[in-house]
Amino acid sequence: MTSYEYGTVLAATVPAPSIEYSKLSPMLIVFGVAVVGVLVEAFLPRPYRYATQVVLGLAGLLAALVAVVRLSGTNATAMVGAVSIDGVTLFLQGTILVVSILALLLIAERDAQPRAEGRSGPGTWSLAAATVGRSLDAFTPQASAVPGGAGEMAAIRTGVATTEVFPLTMLAIGGLLLFPASNDLLTMFVALEVLSLPLYLLCGLARRKRLLSQEAALKYFLLGAFSSAFFLYGVALLYGQAGTVRLGGIADAIAQHPENTTLAMLGVGLLAVGLLFKIGAVPFQSWVPDVYQGAPTPITGFMAAATKIAAVGALLRLLQVAVPGLRDDWRPVLAAIAIATMLIGAVMAITQTDVKRMLAYSSVAHAGFILTGLIPGTDAGVAAILFYLLAYGIGTVGAFAVVGLVRDSSGAEATAMSQWAGLGRRSPALATVFALFLLSFAGLPLTSGFVSKFAVFQAAAAGGATPLVLVGVISSAIAAFFYIRVIVLMFFTDPPEAAPAVITPFLTTAVVTFTAGATILLGILPQSMLDIAERAATFVH
């Protein structure tokens, strides 16, 4: 028998590996919508692109969410073992999709005639006049034009809308869905790049403060490229240790040779750099306040919630599946990072005078609280983290949506804290909702934030990480100070002479209403979602 004939017989007798597309359906739907969105940008006339992209994006995300629900209870691998479909994957994918739907509604906000609440006179009319002509659009009409140049002004006058943000966002969401589901390091790296590259572009597309937006995009790109290089180098070292990039294979190799794990420890450290950068943990948090401030507010809310959810999920899978045998080595390091992140995030937030930068450092502090749940390495800790990510993601999108509703006389977002003085007197409903989000972040009882922190701290204490719980309580007390300071500013301080107005566009108002209701519901009746998170705390290798 010739080699050709032997190969033919072997190919006929050995079945081809099954990719099992049904298990990948949520990701395939999102990536498919992204590809169709690119075709829409290429071939559909400009007047029809916006509505088509909005309907296409929302329909795709809802279909992907339905696919996630239909896959509930699945514990298997797909794509020749490169992707894990288990409880943790499906819970995180569902959370990412819910957050993404809310964020897409904010991104879709375009033309609207704003109504100033509790205010009348010349200031109100000037705001209404300034917002005519798509000025509620958070994105520049022509990204390639020089900021403030003739090309950009001409695009504004003609009412051009930047609809390419929709396929870029869908590509990022597809990467976010794949990131925590990755069962090998190369797939994880590909997902990291797929989610990162669109975000680098989206951060530089702000309609106003264009130079600040472009600076944020450049800073995010440069630091993100460095973190990706660290991640890739960590992949190489772990491959050198185990001879495989499969997470389960790495765990088996470490278990077989526990006396020689130097390369594995170095590899995990370098991988952690890339993942902790995306989470925004200390000492890799320097990009967070600048990028959050400069990026378009809908993109800021999307990044603050969805990227953190996906990155924590990837870190969780790496530590629990690939290197559980090195737990005694990575636990002290991760504990030190969690402590530094909680304290530095809380302390730095006190010094901020910009609302978006304050929320950015609040995000850093919350990264530390989430990492606290990773330390025990138990199923209870995993379940607590899953619930925390859901509650935090919804609340964060809502908080940044509120920021987008407060505008100065030129129609720009009023993010300086001094401009928020007296907001509770002029718009008590909006100020009350923002106060609700802040109190939830602080961990006030009867909010989702309290249940989240209680679950994480309880799991950490049961796992022997009581010192971290004490630091977490102290950090929460520090954080409560600056949250309450903003509330006092809104309700008990006289408004400035040129006080901003509050606008009420439909889509953003709907997002604020939904997120506020979910924050209260998860705080008052959390048990059902806690039970779902507990059942979802399973990994498949």
Summary of the structure (lengths in Angstrom):
residues: 541
radius of gyration: 23.6
end to end distance: 39.6
largest distance: 93.4
contacts: 2054
relative contact order: 0.11
helix: 73%
strand: 3%
